[in-house]
């Protein structure tokens, strides 16, 4: 992508058509406009009359200017102008997109999906191969780099799962990383777990690593950290064991009724 100030062009090679505008100007100016032909049987009545209106042998300059502006606008339109394009990431090699894809990522999955699609579009424009890895899938295997267009239909495989990545899966990925240099985009869920630091060190050994984390605070249900409540209220106090009191017949009385015949009573 060619960026000129606040405007970028997705197909900058089409701007070479602007070089041909001066030549087109010369050709249109050299070719006279087509004459107007009208058939009139009584042309003999016009003999001897003078016509004050004259037809120019060249196209007026203002008409040529309008035509040049129309052609230039068409060339700029086909070049794919983009207003305020995103700044390029600066990478030129392969791109590895890693996602934790745990239950904590489900809340901001739409934002993460938009970030992945933007990274794929930028990689496609730069001609960078892309590989997708879901850390919550044990069968992720060795990352395979392919074109961004071929990897785009598999973005759904990075969707969050109901579980979280395991330390064994991270260790397997760190051991199965392909050789060579590549950049990494890590979509993190913001939770620290075993094996994360080792995988990050392995990825940084291959190239630059960009970690994107959700700005939202992750909350989970948990028991009070201490057995005694800090605020002193009943709502925060730990549950108490039920009290047991011995019962005596003198404390209460009841009536007993017997239903049956005289044989059962004996």
Secondary structure as the mmCIF struct_conf table of DSSP 4:
data_model
#
loop_
_struct_conf.conf_type_id
_struct_conf.id
_struct_conf.beg_label_comp_id
_struct_conf.beg_label_asym_id
_struct_conf.beg_label_seq_id
_struct_conf.end_label_comp_id
_struct_conf.end_label_asym_id
_struct_conf.end_label_seq_id
STRN STRN1 UNK A 2 UNK A 4
TURN_TY1_P TURN_TY1_P1 UNK A 5 UNK A 6
STRN STRN2 UNK A 7 UNK A 9
BEND BEND1 UNK A 10 UNK A 10
HELX_RH_3T_P HELX_RH_3T_P1 UNK A 12 UNK A 20
HELX_RH_AL_P HELX_RH_AL_P1 UNK A 21 UNK A 30
BEND BEND2 UNK A 31 UNK A 31
HELX_LH_PP_P HELX_LH_PP_P1 UNK A 32 UNK A 36
HELX_RH_3T_P HELX_RH_3T_P2 UNK A 41 UNK A 46
TURN_TY1_P TURN_TY1_P2 UNK A 47 UNK A 48
BEND BEND3 UNK A 57 UNK A 58
HELX_RH_AL_P HELX_RH_AL_P2 UNK A 61 UNK A 78
TURN_TY1_P TURN_TY1_P3 UNK A 79 UNK A 80
STRN STRN3 UNK A 81 UNK A 83
TURN_TY1_P TURN_TY1_P4 UNK A 84 UNK A 84
HELX_LH_PP_P HELX_LH_PP_P2 UNK A 85 UNK A 88
BEND BEND4 UNK A 93 UNK A 93
STRN STRN4 UNK A 94 UNK A 99
HELX_RH_3T_P HELX_RH_3T_P3 UNK A 103 UNK A 105
BEND BEND5 UNK A 106 UNK A 106
TURN_TY1_P TURN_TY1_P5 UNK A 107 UNK A 108
HELX_RH_AL_P HELX_RH_AL_P3 UNK A 109 UNK A 126
TURN_TY1_P TURN_TY1_P6 UNK A 127 UNK A 127
STRN STRN5 UNK A 130 UNK A 134
TURN_TY1_P TURN_TY1_P7 UNK A 135 UNK A 136
HELX_RH_3T_P HELX_RH_3T_P4 UNK A 138 UNK A 140
BEND BEND6 UNK A 142 UNK A 142
STRN STRN6 UNK A 146 UNK A 146
HELX_RH_AL_P HELX_RH_AL_P4 UNK A 148 UNK A 152
TURN_TY1_P TURN_TY1_P8 UNK A 153 UNK A 154
HELX_RH_3T_P HELX_RH_3T_P5 UNK A 155 UNK A 158
BEND BEND7 UNK A 162 UNK A 163
HELX_RH_AL_P HELX_RH_AL_P5 UNK A 167 UNK A 175
TURN_TY1_P TURN_TY1_P9 UNK A 176 UNK A 176
HELX_LH_PP_P HELX_LH_PP_P3 UNK A 177 UNK A 178
BEND BEND8 UNK A 179 UNK A 180
STRN STRN7 UNK A 182 UNK A 188
BEND BEND9 UNK A 190 UNK A 190
TURN_TY1_P TURN_TY1_P10 UNK A 194 UNK A 195
HELX_RH_AL_P HELX_RH_AL_P6 UNK A 196 UNK A 204
TURN_TY1_P TURN_TY1_P11 UNK A 205 UNK A 206
BEND BEND10 UNK A 207 UNK A 207
STRN STRN8 UNK A 209 UNK A 213
BEND BEND11 UNK A 215 UNK A 216
HELX_LH_PP_P HELX_LH_PP_P4 UNK A 217 UNK A 218
BEND BEND12 UNK A 225 UNK A 228
BEND BEND13 UNK A 230 UNK A 231
TURN_TY1_P TURN_TY1_P12 UNK A 234 UNK A 236
BEND BEND14 UNK A 237 UNK A 237
HELX_LH_PP_P HELX_LH_PP_P5 UNK A 238 UNK A 243
HELX_RH_3T_P HELX_RH_3T_P6 UNK A 249 UNK A 251
BEND BEND15 UNK A 260 UNK A 260
HELX_RH_AL_P HELX_RH_AL_P7 UNK A 262 UNK A 265
#
